[in-house]
Amino acid sequence: MLRLQGADQEISIIPYFSGYRDKDTLKVIYVNDYTSVTDERLELIIRQDQIVSATKFSFKAREEFHRAANPKKRTKTKASLKKQQRKA
């Protein structure tokens, strides 16, 4: 979720994941998964002039990408994880 804040153009976000990109392989390494605890208390505010790049994240696109790259492995999306939790 993104919201513009005041004249300084600060952006607030609620994180789903955090991690880093490996400098050698450029693979994204997820360190923390906030999807089960995400609420307003985890809101981060970032000044627009501090943002180098940003892209929209799509769980569906991520799953489709991983499924195509690894046909025998199945990557779970947030929706499929919630569905699995409801069954339990």
C-alpha beads as a LAMMPS data file, in Angstrom:
LAMMPS data file: protein, C-alpha beads

88 atoms
87 bonds

1 atom types
1 bond types

-500.0 500.0 xlo xhi
-500.0 500.0 ylo yhi
-500.0 500.0 zlo zhi

Masses

1 110.0

Atoms # bond

1 1 1 0.000 0.000 0.000
2 1 1 1.417 3.391 -0.987
3 1 1 0.275 6.797 0.233
4 1 1 1.776 10.189 -0.493
5 1 1 2.373 12.267 2.617
6 1 1 2.449 16.082 2.619
7 1 1 4.644 18.511 0.729
8 1 1 7.823 16.472 1.235
9 1 1 6.328 13.622 -0.790
10 1 1 7.022 10.915 1.716
11 1 1 5.685 7.485 0.897
12 1 1 4.396 5.041 3.461
13 1 1 4.521 1.320 2.800
14 1 1 3.483 -1.796 4.641
15 1 1 6.085 -4.479 3.933
16 1 1 5.252 -8.050 2.942
17 1 1 8.830 -9.285 2.667
18 1 1 12.298 -7.971 3.293
19 1 1 15.572 -9.201 1.970
20 1 1 18.372 -8.376 -0.385
21 1 1 19.770 -9.181 -3.808
22 1 1 22.931 -11.302 -3.824
23 1 1 25.717 -9.205 -5.332
24 1 1 27.170 -12.097 -7.335
25 1 1 24.131 -14.039 -8.539
26 1 1 21.613 -11.157 -8.382
27 1 1 19.159 -13.637 -6.883
28 1 1 16.672 -12.147 -4.423
29 1 1 17.086 -13.594 -0.935
30 1 1 14.024 -13.151 1.301
31 1 1 14.998 -12.782 4.936
32 1 1 11.695 -11.892 6.611
33 1 1 8.090 -12.700 5.725
34 1 1 5.690 -10.204 7.267
35 1 1 2.522 -11.498 5.570
36 1 1 1.140 -13.087 8.725
37 1 1 1.765 -10.029 10.909
38 1 1 1.369 -7.113 8.497
39 1 1 -0.706 -4.308 9.937
40 1 1 -0.460 -0.560 10.424
41 1 1 2.192 -0.985 13.139
42 1 1 4.720 -2.092 10.510
43 1 1 4.178 0.954 8.326
44 1 1 7.430 2.432 7.010
45 1 1 7.731 6.015 5.825
46 1 1 10.367 6.771 3.207
47 1 1 11.275 10.130 1.682
48 1 1 10.768 10.109 -2.063
49 1 1 14.260 11.487 -2.704
50 1 1 15.726 8.401 -0.985
51 1 1 14.052 5.925 -3.351
52 1 1 16.325 4.656 -6.113
53 1 1 13.805 2.347 -7.773
54 1 1 10.478 0.716 -7.040
55 1 1 8.276 -1.833 -8.745
56 1 1 4.880 -3.284 -8.073
57 1 1 4.964 -6.789 -6.601
58 1 1 2.483 -9.408 -7.711
59 1 1 2.156 -12.732 -5.893
60 1 1 0.447 -14.181 -8.965
61 1 1 3.229 -13.073 -11.320
62 1 1 5.853 -14.420 -8.908
63 1 1 4.147 -17.800 -8.770
64 1 1 3.803 -17.967 -12.557
65 1 1 7.436 -16.993 -13.046
66 1 1 8.686 -19.610 -10.588
67 1 1 6.376 -22.259 -12.009
68 1 1 7.755 -21.613 -15.515
69 1 1 11.355 -21.597 -14.277
70 1 1 10.901 -24.675 -12.057
71 1 1 8.122 -26.824 -13.526
72 1 1 8.523 -29.575 -10.914
73 1 1 8.588 -27.197 -7.934
74 1 1 5.462 -25.449 -6.741
75 1 1 5.727 -21.953 -5.261
76 1 1 2.952 -20.988 -2.856
77 1 1 1.319 -17.592 -3.137
78 1 1 -0.172 -15.627 -0.298
79 1 1 -3.647 -16.695 -1.467
80 1 1 -2.734 -20.377 -1.589
81 1 1 -1.129 -20.138 1.857
82 1 1 -4.305 -18.571 3.271
83 1 1 -6.391 -21.301 1.628
84 1 1 -4.151 -23.947 3.170
85 1 1 -4.437 -22.290 6.602
86 1 1 -8.249 -22.295 6.379
87 1 1 -8.233 -26.043 5.734
88 1 1 -6.058 -26.701 8.800

Bonds

1 1 1 2
2 1 2 3
3 1 3 4
4 1 4 5
5 1 5 6
6 1 6 7
7 1 7 8
8 1 8 9
9 1 9 10
10 1 10 11
11 1 11 12
12 1 12 13
13 1 13 14
14 1 14 15
15 1 15 16
16 1 16 17
17 1 17 18
18 1 18 19
19 1 19 20
20 1 20 21
21 1 21 22
22 1 22 23
23 1 23 24
24 1 24 25
25 1 25 26
26 1 26 27
27 1 27 28
28 1 28 29
29 1 29 30
30 1 30 31
31 1 31 32
32 1 32 33
33 1 33 34
34 1 34 35
35 1 35 36
36 1 36 37
37 1 37 38
38 1 38 39
39 1 39 40
40 1 40 41
41 1 41 42
42 1 42 43
43 1 43 44
44 1 44 45
45 1 45 46
46 1 46 47
47 1 47 48
48 1 48 49
49 1 49 50
50 1 50 51
51 1 51 52
52 1 52 53
53 1 53 54
54 1 54 55
55 1 55 56
56 1 56 57
57 1 57 58
58 1 58 59
59 1 59 60
60 1 60 61
61 1 61 62
62 1 62 63
63 1 63 64
64 1 64 65
65 1 65 66
66 1 66 67
67 1 67 68
68 1 68 69
69 1 69 70
70 1 70 71
71 1 71 72
72 1 72 73
73 1 73 74
74 1 74 75
75 1 75 76
76 1 76 77
77 1 77 78
78 1 78 79
79 1 79 80
80 1 80 81
81 1 81 82
82 1 82 83
83 1 83 84
84 1 84 85
85 1 85 86
86 1 86 87
87 1 87 88
